[in-house]
Every structure is written in structure tokens, then in C-alpha cells.
Amino acid sequence: MRALVVDDSKPSRGIIARVLRDLRFECIEAANGAEALEALASGGRPDLVTVNWHMPVMDGIELIKRLRGSRAHRDLRLLMISTESDRGRIEQALAAGADDYVSKPFTAEALVRKLVGLGICTAAEVTRPGTGPIRVLLVDDSATIRSLLSTTLGADADLRVVGAAVHGRMGVDMVAADPPDIVLLDVEMPVMDGLTALREIRKIQPKLPVLMFSSLTERGAKATLDALLAGANDYAAKPAGLEAGEVATTIRTEVIAKIKALVPRGGVRDAPRPVMAGSAPTAAARGVPPRRGPIRGVVIAVSTGGPTALAEVLPGFVGDLRVPVLIVQHMPPFFTAQLAERLGKITGATVREAEDGSPLRPGEILLAPGGRHLAVVGDANAPRVRLTDEPPEHSCRPAADVLFRTAAKVWGAGTLGVVLTGMGRDGMVGSRAIVEAGGEVIAQDEFTSVVWGMPGEVVRAGLADAVLPLGQIGVDVAMRLKRRGG
């Protein structure tokens, strides 16, 4: 099934498309009515068009009237999704030709009910979407790796290997012919390498989960980071020696967990009601000291989907940055140095790996080196970096909890925490320390997260001052820094 999602808000389009893709819709997006008409003229006929009311160039009411007046499109299923909730306005949309109406904010369940009511899909199709084994396509030029992957993945009842390609071109063709649930993609291959294959896959399947499986070398790290910034969802590192037992262990302990995190199974989940800045319970209401004074530093926790999330968030607030920013991205050595370099080019700011003992300077962005914990020590007027080799926390080193709780100890209420997409629960205990010290924590919302593990734990614990789509977080940080003199 195909759907055209028309909304001038990119986060809103993402939320709607996420629900529809869970129901196996192929989604096309348009930012206004004029773009929607162009998409309909150049593309195939969709089974559904969702329409926002208020949009520039051409609003939703005008778009609906034009579609209903067109011989080619007059019988399209049109569902208006808008913040307008007054009964009279809803009746106006229906009178213009909308088949039904959904008010924002909405749950996935509410949207699904409307689709069933419109006859676009059946209740049986939506009560258990994405059931059955996860269908995995392997793309790797090594026969040994393909064999180990097939055997190890195939031993898990929740997974099924549906194909194996020996180079990128073959992998792209197999995705086009029969899209799997996820692609496990090597980086360095003949005929077409992994990065080129990823870009081709994204042209035909923009949201298909892709997990890079690359060698843990400086060269492999560079290529894998390119892939992550180009839209790969996550990566797993091949053991250096390629010894069969070691590779199989990595597949069982790391690759399978990441596949299952990227392709969750089960029923349609309700979309949580967005919590905008200022609408969450305040720190004072939670029994902690009120927030006072300027922001002293920003600490960020991120894992799965991190490179692209950071590349979107940081430019939103680093232009006139007057406080240090410290980041824990779950990555091994080689990767973090490459990531710091790329983020520096993207933001135009000073971004580097943190060095033990160095002072924390205003405007500097520091990334925890792979394999080492990053902590803030000293006092609020002369904070310094401390790198340690203490045991992992939540199986992570670096761990965001270490950074967050030490930042809260040094900066107190001047600490601003940001928890972005990622597996697991790292950052939740540290967020509690920030809130108890009087600081604030922003969490990424579920629909824009690659995996809503880390931010979800913070939200469920009631620690988030705001729960925002990825595209709004950078601006929100900038506003807080301006408002509080950071």
C-alpha cells in the first residue's frame, strides 16, 4: 500500500509516516498542497492521502477541494490530520471532501482505527503488524562471513535470512525485488561498496533499517562513519582476526541484539502525547531545589542513530556557544576521533576528543574517547576533564551516567542534559542526578528516535523537562542558553 503524507511540519510527517510504515505502507511526503499535487502528477496512485490543515503555498482545505474536483483524484481516500479540534472546523473539513478527521496530538491506535473505518486495511492486518521472523538480507563479499552470519542468525527463532548478496549492486537489486525487514551490509566490497549501496537503497527504501557490519580499523571506522551519516541506522564491528568462533560470538551478543532493536515486533504502539518545553512537572514539583542561575555546561547522551542525531542537533545551538558541551556517544576507539572531526566540519565549531586533565573551555565541544569514561571534575569556576578506565556501566564505556552525575556534582543546577536516541538505559540514573541538583533534562521523542531506549527510560522515570522531536532539540537548547545566560 502507498500513502502520501502532506504536512508542513517535518516532525509531524515523520510521526504519521512512522505509524503507516509499521503497517507496511510505502510513504511519500510533501510539505504543502502544491508539492502534493506535483507528487500525485509524477508518481503512482496512493491508497491514502493524509492532509494537514494549515500549510503555506496551499493549505489542506484547498488541496482537498482540488482533489475532489479532479477526475483523476476525486475518489482518493483523504484523511485530514490537524490541530484544529473544534467541531465546526471538523465539519468544515468533511464538507470540503475529507473522508475523516484526526486531531493532533493523536495516538497510533487512533490513526489505525480511522484507517480500518475507511476500509484501507482490516483489523486483522493492524492488530499484529510485523509478526513472524525478522527477514534479514546479508550483503558481504566474504563467503566465510556470509556462512557464519547465516548459521548464527538462522539459529535464532526470531530471525530468518532471506538472501545473501556478494556485493553492493546485487544487494540493491535484491532489496528492490523483495524488500527485507533489515539489511546487514559490509563496507568494503567489489563491484559496489557498502556506502554506495546504502545510498542506492535509500533511494528506493528510505526507511529500511540498515546495519553496517564492518572491520574495527581506522579505515573501516572512517567508511562506517560515512555510512552512518549517510543514513545507516547502526553498526557492529567485525573482530579483527576473523576467527570463526570470535565472529559467531560477536553475532550472537551484538548483531542479533541490534537487529531486534531496529526491527521491533509486536502490536502497534500508542504514540505518546508530546510534552513540550515547560509542560512537564518542574524540578521543584518533584521535591528538588528550584533552578537558578546560568547554564554552566551541556551534557549529551546518545547511542544508536547518534551520528546523524548529533549532526542535526548541534548546529541548532553552537553558533554563539558560551559553555562547554560534552558528549558520550557509545562507540569504540577510531570511531570517536573520526566522529569528532566530522562534527567539527558540519558545525564549524571546535569539536575534538576529550583529553585527560584539560580545562573545560566555553564554546568547546568534547567527545568521550571510545573505551574511556568521561567525567567532569574540579569546581564550577574551573572545571576539568577526567578520563578513567573504571569498569563499564550498563556494559558501556564510555557511559553517559558517569558524565551526567559528575557534571551535576560540579555544575549543579547549571547542568543541562540531553538524552538522544539509543539502546538500553544509560543516562537515566545520571539524569536523575541532574534533576536532583536542580538542572534540566531534554529527551528525544519516540517517533524521531531510531531506538527509544535511553530517552524512553528518562521519560518513563518522569525526569524529562521536555520531550521533543529531534528537529526541535537544537533550537530548544539555544533558547534555554539564551534565556538563562549560558
Legacy VTK file of the C-alpha trace (Angstrom):
# vtk DataFile Version 3.0
C-alpha trace
ASCII
DATASET POLYDATA
POINTS 486 float
0.000 0.000 0.000
1.102 3.572 -0.670
0.409 6.776 1.244
1.066 10.443 0.553
1.692 12.366 3.798
1.113 16.127 3.394
2.190 18.358 6.290
4.411 21.432 6.524
5.915 20.125 9.784
8.726 17.640 9.196
8.353 16.092 12.693
4.605 15.644 12.121
5.234 13.985 8.764
7.719 11.686 10.473
5.235 10.694 13.183
2.466 9.905 10.676
4.816 8.085 8.301
6.252 6.004 11.150
2.787 4.657 12.049
1.939 3.990 8.409
5.237 2.245 7.712
4.613 -0.030 10.694
1.502 -1.072 8.742
3.646 -1.799 5.636
2.755 1.412 3.777
5.258 2.909 1.379
5.197 6.617 2.233
5.823 9.716 0.118
5.986 13.102 1.852
5.031 16.625 0.765
5.356 19.904 2.688
2.268 21.643 1.251
-0.644 21.256 -1.119
1.311 22.339 -4.200
4.031 19.750 -3.549
1.321 17.145 -3.025
-0.224 17.844 -6.439
3.216 17.553 -8.041
3.805 14.232 -6.288
0.444 12.901 -7.469
1.144 14.018 -11.032
4.554 12.354 -11.200
4.053 9.263 -9.038
1.712 6.326 -8.809
-1.717 6.448 -7.257
-1.675 6.244 -3.430
-4.158 4.299 -1.327
-4.302 7.142 1.195
-3.553 10.867 1.416
-3.183 12.459 4.858
-3.590 16.249 4.821
-2.699 18.919 7.368
-4.969 21.994 7.510
-2.640 24.983 7.893
0.228 24.966 5.370
1.987 27.614 3.265
1.544 27.873 -0.532
-1.629 25.775 -0.480
-3.469 24.764 2.689
-5.222 21.476 3.337
-8.773 22.652 2.637
-7.767 23.995 -0.788
-5.877 20.776 -1.568
-8.882 18.622 -0.666
-11.202 20.743 -2.823
-8.850 20.480 -5.795
-8.533 16.712 -5.430
-12.288 16.253 -5.169
-12.698 18.425 -8.291
-10.216 16.343 -10.286
-11.420 13.423 -12.359
-8.157 11.572 -11.738
-8.102 12.050 -7.964
-11.684 12.649 -6.843
-12.049 9.153 -5.312
-8.810 9.154 -3.310
-9.143 8.339 0.395
-8.412 11.663 2.160
-7.756 11.846 5.894
-7.218 15.271 7.465
-4.842 15.320 10.458
-4.781 18.750 12.121
-4.510 20.614 15.410
-7.968 22.109 14.727
-10.283 20.282 17.131
-13.403 22.459 17.188
-16.449 20.548 15.972
-17.326 23.268 13.493
-13.878 23.159 11.923
-14.020 19.374 11.644
-17.382 19.657 9.895
-15.866 22.246 7.553
-13.096 19.813 6.574
-15.578 16.998 5.997
-17.769 19.312 3.929
-14.778 20.184 1.769
-14.350 16.498 0.951
-12.224 14.850 3.652
-13.289 11.261 4.316
-12.435 11.515 8.018
-10.582 13.642 10.556
-7.921 13.049 13.245
-6.999 15.737 15.782
-3.394 16.299 16.836
-1.872 15.092 19.082
-3.079 11.574 18.327
-2.134 8.020 19.208
-1.104 5.366 16.728
-4.160 3.399 17.851
-6.481 6.305 16.956
-4.967 6.623 13.492
-5.225 2.879 12.932
-8.915 2.918 13.886
-9.549 5.593 11.251
-7.769 3.528 8.577
-9.869 0.484 9.433
-13.012 2.611 9.385
-12.119 3.923 5.926
-11.650 0.367 4.666
-7.986 0.972 3.792
-6.893 -2.010 5.891
-8.584 -4.595 8.075
-8.464 -5.065 11.819
-6.624 -8.359 11.308
-3.886 -6.557 9.369
-3.245 -3.967 12.059
-3.639 -5.861 15.319
-0.383 -7.750 14.845
1.747 -5.878 12.314
5.283 -7.080 11.739
4.735 -10.530 13.211
6.775 -13.566 12.270
10.554 -13.837 12.000
12.577 -10.757 11.105
13.652 -11.120 7.468
17.377 -10.357 7.112
19.305 -9.736 3.883
23.090 -10.255 4.058
25.412 -8.231 1.813
29.079 -9.234 2.232
31.770 -10.344 -0.203
33.319 -12.818 2.274
31.940 -16.348 1.910
33.144 -17.111 5.435
31.295 -14.176 6.961
28.132 -14.939 4.974
28.236 -18.554 6.166
28.781 -17.573 9.818
26.009 -14.977 9.650
23.578 -17.390 8.004
24.271 -20.147 10.521
24.262 -17.963 13.638
21.300 -15.789 12.705
19.374 -18.803 11.443
19.700 -20.474 14.846
17.566 -17.703 16.385
13.859 -18.436 16.038
13.056 -14.724 15.692
15.278 -14.276 12.607
15.269 -15.621 9.064
17.976 -14.988 6.473
16.111 -14.402 3.206
19.068 -13.779 0.907
22.800 -13.233 0.628
24.489 -10.882 -1.840
28.220 -10.944 -2.649
28.492 -7.234 -3.480
26.544 -3.996 -3.165
24.993 -3.990 -6.620
23.457 -7.412 -6.033
22.228 -6.274 -2.619
20.485 -3.210 -4.065
18.803 -5.364 -6.723
17.584 -7.827 -4.087
16.161 -5.007 -1.946
14.324 -3.626 -4.987
12.887 -7.025 -5.883
11.752 -8.065 -2.400
12.458 -5.666 0.500
13.547 -7.464 3.687
12.937 -6.187 7.213
16.617 -5.246 7.631
19.871 -5.271 5.635
23.193 -6.327 7.171
25.722 -4.509 4.989
29.516 -4.784 4.672
31.547 -1.662 3.835
34.400 -2.744 1.561
33.188 -4.898 -1.358
33.905 -5.240 -5.094
31.580 -4.011 -7.882
29.753 -1.667 -5.469
30.922 -0.816 -1.946
28.676 -0.572 1.081
28.443 3.216 1.181
27.346 3.432 -2.467
24.918 0.555 -1.922
23.450 2.317 1.102
22.799 5.468 -0.918
21.102 3.414 -3.641
18.999 1.555 -1.061
17.903 4.852 0.473
16.580 5.989 -2.926
14.178 3.040 -3.124
13.620 2.291 0.587
14.222 5.493 2.603
13.303 3.944 5.960
14.519 0.359 5.588
16.757 -0.438 8.612
20.390 -0.935 7.587
23.019 -2.290 9.993
26.643 -1.884 8.897
28.964 -4.821 9.730
32.499 -3.547 9.230
36.056 -4.125 10.373
37.305 -2.372 13.516
40.174 -0.485 11.887
40.809 3.206 11.310
39.948 2.799 7.631
36.859 0.748 8.453
35.794 3.303 11.059
36.016 6.143 8.538
33.917 4.303 5.967
31.386 3.168 8.563
31.000 6.697 9.913
30.384 7.912 6.354
27.632 5.298 6.142
26.092 6.333 9.479
25.989 9.970 8.396
24.505 8.867 5.060
21.584 7.139 6.782
22.684 3.747 8.122
20.847 3.040 11.373
23.651 1.381 13.333
26.818 -0.664 13.007
28.544 -3.672 14.533
32.300 -4.179 14.381
33.782 -7.382 12.948
36.507 -8.902 15.160
39.952 -8.132 13.758
41.146 -11.731 13.378
38.006 -13.107 11.678
38.387 -16.292 13.765
35.143 -18.205 13.299
34.315 -18.619 16.987
35.011 -14.976 17.764
32.864 -13.763 14.859
29.995 -16.060 15.863
30.165 -14.735 19.440
30.007 -11.145 18.161
26.998 -12.018 16.022
25.178 -13.627 18.950
25.964 -10.956 21.550
25.912 -7.767 19.485
24.499 -8.154 15.982
21.338 -10.039 16.957
20.544 -7.567 19.756
20.878 -4.641 17.366
18.743 -6.310 14.686
15.954 -6.869 17.198
16.216 -3.300 18.492
15.979 -1.855 14.971
13.081 -4.121 13.941
10.805 -4.428 16.988
7.994 -6.940 16.789
4.542 -6.691 18.351
1.379 -4.650 18.052
1.065 -1.012 17.103
2.261 1.154 19.993
0.460 4.270 21.098
2.254 7.451 20.215
2.993 9.276 23.478
1.418 12.703 23.788
4.196 15.214 23.117
5.454 17.054 26.206
6.595 20.496 25.123
9.056 22.696 26.974
7.610 23.904 30.242
4.683 21.467 30.320
6.447 18.692 32.250
6.485 18.710 36.069
9.087 21.175 37.322
12.076 20.162 39.420
10.522 21.986 42.376
7.318 19.954 41.968
9.419 16.802 42.139
10.818 17.863 45.505
14.186 19.215 44.331
15.651 22.730 44.563
14.341 25.294 42.038
16.570 26.088 39.060
18.663 29.255 39.397
21.471 30.958 37.577
23.031 30.386 34.173
23.638 27.115 32.418
27.249 26.115 33.035
27.507 23.186 30.642
25.561 20.906 28.308
25.972 17.116 28.509
24.613 14.827 25.794
23.988 11.056 25.823
23.429 9.176 22.561
23.937 5.724 21.078
22.096 4.026 18.195
21.489 6.600 15.449
23.833 9.033 17.195
25.977 10.444 14.375
23.018 11.696 12.355
21.215 12.884 15.512
24.241 14.902 16.628
24.696 16.294 13.118
21.143 17.664 13.309
21.065 18.849 16.925
24.457 20.564 17.347
24.123 23.149 14.531
20.950 24.412 16.215
22.792 25.912 19.188
26.581 26.022 18.713
26.687 29.247 16.687
27.153 31.525 19.703
28.063 28.915 22.293
29.422 30.216 25.615
29.507 26.982 27.618
31.293 23.659 27.120
29.414 20.744 25.586
30.372 17.172 26.488
29.091 14.155 24.571
29.011 10.447 25.284
28.387 8.502 22.070
28.643 4.745 22.503
31.453 3.945 20.068
34.806 2.131 20.169
38.206 3.783 19.540
38.879 5.026 15.978
35.194 5.849 15.548
35.014 8.678 18.102
38.033 10.510 16.656
36.504 10.312 13.178
33.121 11.450 14.507
34.644 14.473 16.253
36.344 15.515 13.023
33.118 15.192 11.008
31.018 17.068 13.548
33.563 19.878 13.519
33.166 20.229 9.761
29.376 20.083 9.975
29.035 22.641 12.787
32.016 24.886 12.107
32.788 24.676 15.840
35.731 23.208 17.729
34.923 19.523 18.214
37.537 17.074 19.475
38.055 14.036 21.653
38.394 14.940 25.320
41.901 14.817 26.855
42.522 13.882 30.475
43.199 16.867 32.695
42.350 19.546 30.140
40.260 22.535 31.277
36.707 22.870 30.026
36.539 25.983 27.857
33.406 27.887 26.782
32.306 27.073 23.245
34.239 23.801 23.042
32.567 20.503 22.146
34.247 17.402 23.573
33.520 13.790 22.709
34.300 10.935 25.092
37.055 8.775 23.548
35.963 5.244 22.726
36.682 2.876 25.601
37.115 5.543 28.324
34.705 7.169 30.760
34.403 10.957 30.569
33.870 12.840 33.846
33.753 16.473 34.975
35.936 17.311 37.983
37.121 20.440 39.787
34.657 23.206 40.624
32.125 25.291 38.708
34.618 28.073 38.064
37.477 25.811 36.949
36.049 22.505 35.663
38.369 19.941 34.095
38.154 16.715 32.118
38.846 13.406 33.806
39.152 10.237 31.697
39.062 6.909 33.522
39.257 3.197 32.795
36.849 2.218 35.548
34.534 -0.736 34.843
31.748 -0.292 32.250
28.297 0.755 33.402
25.328 -0.809 31.606
28.009 -2.627 29.559
29.128 0.786 28.276
32.452 2.586 28.466
32.115 5.490 27.980
28.850 5.654 29.925
26.581 8.686 29.966
25.690 8.092 33.623
29.313 8.801 34.599
29.330 12.077 32.672
25.891 13.193 33.851
26.369 12.568 37.576
29.821 14.187 37.690
28.555 17.196 35.717
25.666 17.533 38.175
28.114 17.391 41.091
30.285 20.196 39.642
27.705 22.408 37.894
24.605 21.620 39.976
21.544 23.496 38.728
23.650 24.847 35.871
23.669 21.437 34.167
21.577 20.884 31.039
21.304 17.230 29.977
20.138 15.966 26.590
19.309 12.288 26.026
19.024 11.258 22.384
18.260 8.042 20.514
19.899 4.844 21.736
19.516 1.289 23.025
19.437 0.487 26.728
19.046 2.762 29.738
22.376 4.559 30.016
21.762 8.172 31.048
18.681 7.566 33.187
20.459 7.421 36.576
22.638 10.367 35.557
19.557 12.324 34.505
18.126 11.768 37.961
21.304 13.247 39.460
20.951 16.316 37.215
17.296 16.825 38.163
18.005 16.352 41.880
20.726 19.012 41.599
18.166 21.416 40.113
19.215 21.021 36.471
17.127 20.208 33.408
16.979 17.240 31.032
15.610 17.172 27.476
14.697 13.812 25.926
14.173 12.936 22.264
10.674 11.707 21.437
9.868 8.154 20.375
8.866 8.792 16.787
12.086 10.501 15.750
14.345 8.083 17.667
15.986 5.196 15.826
15.637 3.292 19.120
13.662 4.823 22.014
15.578 3.038 24.738
17.714 5.648 26.506
15.353 8.639 26.113
12.350 6.417 26.810
13.763 5.391 30.194
14.243 9.059 31.111
10.693 9.935 30.062
9.112 6.989 31.874
11.027 7.916 35.044
9.468 11.403 34.921
12.858 13.108 34.595
12.377 14.926 31.288
11.661 18.650 31.382
10.743 18.386 27.697
10.208 15.541 25.221
10.856 16.847 21.722
11.287 15.686 18.127
14.908 15.618 17.017
14.492 18.650 14.764
13.351 20.847 17.686
16.002 19.928 20.249
18.838 22.143 18.970
16.582 25.210 18.888
15.237 24.408 22.348
18.773 24.171 23.771
19.630 27.508 22.136
16.549 29.138 23.723
17.426 27.801 27.168
21.007 29.026 26.862
19.786 32.480 25.813
17.122 32.664 28.494
19.445 31.582 31.298
22.557 33.361 30.112
24.519 30.242 29.145
LINES 1 487
486 0 1 2 3 4 5 6 7 8 9 10 11 12 13 14 15 16 17 18 19 20 21 22 23 24 25 26 27 28 29 30 31 32 33 34 35 36 37 38 39 40 41 42 43 44 45 46 47 48 49 50 51 52 53 54 55 56 57 58 59 60 61 62 63 64 65 66 67 68 69 70 71 72 73 74 75 76 77 78 79 80 81 82 83 84 85 86 87 88 89 90 91 92 93 94 95 96 97 98 99 100 101 102 103 104 105 106 107 108 109 110 111 112 113 114 115 116 117 118 119 120 121 122 123 124 125 126 127 128 129 130 131 132 133 134 135 136 137 138 139 140 141 142 143 144 145 146 147 148 149 150 151 152 153 154 155 156 157 158 159 160 161 162 163 164 165 166 167 168 169 170 171 172 173 174 175 176 177 178 179 180 181 182 183 184 185 186 187 188 189 190 191 192 193 194 195 196 197 198 199 200 201 202 203 204 205 206 207 208 209 210 211 212 213 214 215 216 217 218 219 220 221 222 223 224 225 226 227 228 229 230 231 232 233 234 235 236 237 238 239 240 241 242 243 244 245 246 247 248 249 250 251 252 253 254 255 256 257 258 259 260 261 262 263 264 265 266 267 268 269 270 271 272 273 274 275 276 277 278 279 280 281 282 283 284 285 286 287 288 289 290 291 292 293 294 295 296 297 298 299 300 301 302 303 304 305 306 307 308 309 310 311 312 313 314 315 316 317 318 319 320 321 322 323 324 325 326 327 328 329 330 331 332 333 334 335 336 337 338 339 340 341 342 343 344 345 346 347 348 349 350 351 352 353 354 355 356 357 358 359 360 361 362 363 364 365 366 367 368 369 370 371 372 373 374 375 376 377 378 379 380 381 382 383 384 385 386 387 388 389 390 391 392 393 394 395 396 397 398 399 400 401 402 403 404 405 406 407 408 409 410 411 412 413 414 415 416 417 418 419 420 421 422 423 424 425 426 427 428 429 430 431 432 433 434 435 436 437 438 439 440 441 442 443 444 445 446 447 448 449 450 451 452 453 454 455 456 457 458 459 460 461 462 463 464 465 466 467 468 469 470 471 472 473 474 475 476 477 478 479 480 481 482 483 484 485
